Amino acid sequence: MADHERNGPNGRDPEFYAGYSRFTIELEFVQSLSNPLYLQHLAMLKYFDDAAFVAYLDYLQYWQQPQYLRYLSYPGPTLRALELLQQEQFRRDIISPAVVNAMVNEGFEAATAGLTK
């Protein structure tokens, strides 16, 4: 099959964007949500005020399913952030440096739990 046939009438495969699959793009994005500083950045840019973006965050809940969960590098923090982002109050609060610092400290404590000196 020729490239133009595989890629559809406009020459693009609808499942690929700039050479990356939708799966790869969504995986990278959903994993970035585990970073509290990135969440604060999104809040500062007012993404959480956009109903379409909030709906997209809801759509990303599929990452909780076992067939997708196995691809996450840090499933705990990633899924926790995705869960928190479903709450309007959290989307408002994440702009606060105190909330971000608490999340960073919580993540550090969880990552180092059980380590001895």
C-alpha positions in Angstrom: 0.0 0.0 0.0 1.4 3.4 -0.9 2.0 6.0 1.8 -0.8 8.3 0.5 -3.3 5.4 0.8 -2.2 4.5 4.3 -2.2 8.1 5.4 -5.6 9.0 4.2 -6.8 11.6 1.7 -4.9 14.5 3.1 -1.6 12.6 3.4 -1.8 12.3 7.2 -2.5 9.3 9.4 -5.2 10.6 11.7 -3.5 8.7 14.6 -0.2 10.5 14.2 0.8 14.1 15.0 4.2 15.5 14.1 5.4 11.9 13.8 4.1 10.8 17.2 1.1 8.6 17.9 -1.8 9.9 19.9 -1.0 7.2 22.5 2.6 8.5 22.8 1.5 12.1 23.1 -1.2 11.3 25.7 1.2 9.1 27.7 3.8 11.9 27.8 1.2 14.5 28.8 -0.5 12.4 31.5 2.8 11.6 33.1 3.7 15.3 33.1 0.7 15.8 35.4 2.6 14.2 38.2 4.8 17.3 38.4 3.2 19.8 40.8 5.2 22.7 39.3 3.8 21.8 35.9 0.2 21.8 37.4 0.9 25.2 38.8 2.1 26.4 35.4 -1.1 25.2 33.8 -3.1 26.9 36.5 -1.2 30.2 35.9 -1.9 30.0 32.2 -5.6 29.5 33.1 -5.9 26.1 31.4 -8.1 24.9 34.3 -10.6 27.6 33.5 -11.2 26.1 30.0 -14.1 23.7 30.0 -12.7 21.8 27.0 -9.4 21.3 28.8 -11.1 20.1 32.0 -13.2 17.6 29.8 -9.9 16.4 28.3 -8.6 15.7 31.8 -11.7 13.7 32.4 -11.1 11.8 29.2 -7.6 10.9 30.4 -9.1 8.8 33.2 -8.7 5.8 30.9 -5.1 5.6 32.1 -6.4 4.0 35.2 -7.3 0.9 33.3 -4.8 -2.0 33.6 -4.0 -2.2 29.9 -2.8 1.5 30.0 -1.6 1.7 33.6 1.3 -0.5 32.8 2.8 2.1 30.5 3.1 4.8 33.2 6.6 5.2 34.7 5.2 6.6 38.0 1.7 5.4 38.2 1.1 6.5 41.8 1.8 10.2 41.4 0.4 10.3 37.9 -3.0 8.8 38.8 -3.2 10.8 42.0 -2.7 14.0 40.1 -5.3 13.0 37.5 -7.7 12.2 40.3 -7.1 15.6 42.1 -7.5 17.4 38.8 -11.1 16.2 38.6 -11.9 18.4 41.6 -12.6 22.0 40.9 -11.3 23.2 44.2 -7.9 21.5 43.6 -7.7 23.1 40.1 -8.1 26.5 41.9 -5.8 25.7 44.8 -2.8 24.4 42.8 -1.8 27.9 41.8 -0.8 28.5 45.5 3.0 28.0 46.2 2.0 26.4 49.6 0.0 23.7 47.9 2.7 23.0 45.3 5.4 22.8 48.0 3.2 20.4 50.1 2.8 18.2 47.0 6.5 18.3 46.2 7.4 17.4 49.9 4.8 14.6 49.9 6.2 13.2 46.7 9.8 13.4 48.1 8.8 11.6 51.3 7.0 8.9 49.4 10.0 8.4 47.1 12.4 8.1 49.9 10.3 6.1 52.4 12.1 3.1 53.7 15.6 4.3 52.7 18.2 4.2 55.4 21.2 6.3 55.9 
